[in-house]
Amino acid sequence: MSVNLCPPSEENNKRWDDFVAQNTNAGHCHLSGWQDVISKSYGHQPLYLWDENDGIINGILPLISMQNLRFSRSFVSLPFLDDGGICANAQIVKEGLYKKALALADEAQVTSLDFRHRHASGLDLPAHGEKVTLVLKLLKDPDLLWKGFNAKLRNQIRKPQKSGLTASWHGLEGLKDFYDVFAINMQALGSPVHGLKFFAEILKTFKESAKIILVKKEGKTIGGGICLYFKDTVQIPWASSLKSHIKLCPNNLLYWETIRWASEAGYERFDFGRSSPGSGTYRFKTQWGAEVEPLHWGYYSKKGDHKGAMIHSDDARYNLVTQAWRKLPLPLTKMIGPFIRRRLSN
């Protein structure tokens, strides 16, 4: 085995992405472009490891070095996304990549590593956070999916259509409309908002596998989502709708139009994204018939517990900050939110 840092270059990025394309456990988040998205948006240092022998890649581990609000440093694979972690063709390769990550952490005096595996890694990593993702198996004919929905869900999809709501697809030109809605919702939740640049870099970097869906009422955007698609899977990691229009069920139209498009385009899975079991978003997603898939998030900490790992925006220590954030003027949250958000890994 030969585990080293992968020097960023057009050739190496292509070889990396070719491996991601053929490895069954690798997803959109493993694509090399995320190192550009995160470094350009927030200035974090990417450390992309690969196991390479005689020109053949046997495994990869994308890492991002970042500081939390306490200015302690961690390696995260990957921040701001639902999954990441090691992808390899053999367990011995996984172990080699993991050991190399530990060695780099020692050199950089990093106290913790955060791994977000979608599949069980086989590594001895304590779990943190009970998070799952919910996945709907798609059919080539969306009408067959429709017939499988219960009457309540079908009515919730028809309601926005009857109320004059429309859904449409956009590229970078639709970002501002999406972001304005997203920022309002993040303020209401008391959560620092991602910077506009973060989403812009996603759309610029992944021109062939990312786009925006917008829901409008009489020309006004009231909902939207960032859609990613790769291999057999479509997902919407970021979505929001205005609470002032929530009775019109814009979220139901947003997800149905995405599911319908994904089915007709030949994708096999729609990933609703992570949720905490029993939460409101969890119940919303299960009503579509989505099946639960556990996320195998694990960590390594020199302190022996998860206190040294990255602090998340749903951490109980931020309750007071959350309450105060809701009271800030919206323009101010857009201005200072990204400076805080860059230090929150979830």
Buried (B, 14 or more C-beta within 10 A) or exposed (E): BEBEEBEBEEEBBEBBBEBBEEBEBBBBBBBBBBBBBBBBBBEBBBBBBBBBEEEEBBBBBBBBBBEBBEEBBBBBBBBBBBBBBBBBBEEEBBBBBBEBBBEBBEEEEBBBBBBBBBBEBBBEBEEBBEBBBBBBEBBEEBEEBBEEBEEEBBEBBBBBBEBEBBBEEBEBEBBEBBBBBBBBBBBBBBBBBBBBBBBBBBBBBBEEBBBBBBBBBEEEBBBBBBBBBBBEBBBBBBBBBBEEBEEBBBBBBBBBBBBBBBBEEEBBBBBBBBBEEEEEBBEBBBEBBBEEBBBBBBBBBBEEEBEBBBBBBEBEEBEEBBEEBEEBEBEEBBEBBBEBBBBBBB
